[in-house]
Amino acid sequence: MPTIPVARLHELVLTIVRAMGSREEEARDVADHLIGANLAGHDSHGVGMLPDYVRMLHAGLLVPNQELKPLRDAGAVLVLDAGRGFGQAVAKEAMRRGAGRAKELGAVVLALRNSAHVGRVGTYGEQCAAMGLASIHFVNVGDHMPHQAPFGCGDARLGTNPFCVAMPDGKGGASLVLDMATSAIAFGKARVARNKGVPVPPDTVIDKHGRVTTDPTALVDLREGALKAFGAHKGSGLAIMCEMLGGALTGGLTMQPEHEQHHGIVNSMLSILIDPASMGDPAAIRHEVEAIGQWIKASPPAEGFEEILLPGDPERRAKAARQAEGIPLDDKSLADILAAAESLGLLRSRLDQTLGR
Ligand SMILES: NC(=O)c1ccc[n+]([C@@H]2O[C@H](COP(=O)([O-])OP(=O)(O)OC[C@H]3O[C@@H](n4cnc5c(N)ncnc54)[C@H](O)[C@@H]3O)[C@@H](O)[C@H]2O)c1
């Protein structure tokens, strides 16, 4: 697959987001986030999302340059409405505000409702960790057709409702980041598989008759069938709780059918930010976190495994490799991005020049 140097792809995203109407700071937040998701190995939440964002912009379902609207500010509880603003910018700003409060009070519960797609949720876990905070994030998806079949369901009833927990390393980074869709695979991974012409992993997708299939084509092209919840009834239960906490409790858009769908992507997110210093000795907590990690990693690998990884390890490795080698982007994904850019009035010759072609 062709790879594109990181700086060139970043410049392309900046050019497109500026053309969408975003002011410079927002364009940079979006570009940094999308490129960061690709670097972390999550192509499903990287630059490949741009055609969807441009489609939503044209339909009035994504609004550049939104300011967060505080709906409630009660000390350790902050409720913010994002007005369908660019998720990568409004969620980043929400975390910044929540972090200040968590440092002051020890912890904060932050409800962010009605954001356009927030992207890779781990980014916010990492942002909190960089500020020395542990964080938990429950996210739901609204205004979009459901993609995920909860346990036992023969069709889709929920979004892929991601969940994230991150622990700070006390050195300005994250020691562990668990960041995952509650569906067996993220929808974007089915899209990437479809674009590459490869099957999805077994037992992750059902067809329109509720039968398991490894062919993502009908799901991606015709929106038939569904992604299964991960981990049988347990993962499905977590997906349902993301809907309850991320969607219902925050006052965001849920998937129940009284809400009309306009084919946007609205994420609502309940985040809990905790300052370890409010719980005990941060150095002792850090020691425990490291020691437990080492204890787990020291296990003899089970059959079929070469080594033990912790949550966040695969993303760290992908980042190191891709920063050096560039970001792989299949031809269809790139063609879709360029077509979306042209729909904003950008000239193909200028886009090609940005990509160094
Ligand atoms: N905004 C949205 O609406 C939305 C919806 C769904 C998913 N997402 C995002 O999609 C991205 C991809 O989600 P996913 O579920 O496909 O992720 P994934 O399955 O690739 O990884 C899930 C988690 O497992 C860990 N992991 C992976 N392989 C491992 C291994 N071998 N050993 C130990 N740990 C391992 C990863 O570090 C990660 O924390 C996430 O960033 C998520 O936030 C966003």
The ligand as an ORCA input file, in Angstrom:
! r2SCAN-3c Opt
* xyz 0 1
  N     -15.898      8.437     18.051
  C     -16.578      7.345     17.884
  O     -17.785      7.383     17.686
  C     -15.886      6.016     17.931
  C     -16.654      4.857     17.855
  C     -16.005      3.634     17.917
  C     -14.627      3.558     18.028
  N     -13.911      4.714     18.092
  C     -12.436      4.648     18.154
  O     -11.991      3.602     17.311
  C     -10.681      3.231     17.698
  C     -10.459      1.791     17.436
  O     -11.162      0.961     18.355
  P     -10.939     -0.601     18.341
  O     -11.923     -1.198     19.260
  O     -10.909     -1.062     16.942
  O      -9.454     -0.721     18.955
  P      -8.497     -2.024     19.041
  O      -9.298     -3.261     19.073
  O      -7.448     -1.907     18.006
  O      -7.788     -1.813     20.459
  C      -8.554     -1.773     21.634
  C      -7.654     -1.658     22.845
  O      -6.957     -2.892     23.022
  C      -5.563     -2.674     23.129
  N      -4.900     -3.788     22.447
  C      -4.929     -4.066     21.118
  N      -4.227     -5.181     20.861
  C      -3.751     -5.621     22.046
  C      -2.942     -6.739     22.451
  N      -2.492     -7.623     21.570
  N      -2.643     -6.885     23.760
  C      -3.104     -5.985     24.667
  N      -3.855     -4.909     24.359
  C      -4.176     -4.727     23.060
  C      -5.278     -1.356     22.461
  O      -4.135     -0.733     23.033
  C      -6.573     -0.589     22.768
  O      -6.479      0.041     24.010
  C     -10.540      3.716     19.133
  O      -9.593      4.759     19.139
  C     -11.917      4.260     19.502
  O     -11.900      5.386     20.361
  C     -14.506      5.926     18.058
*
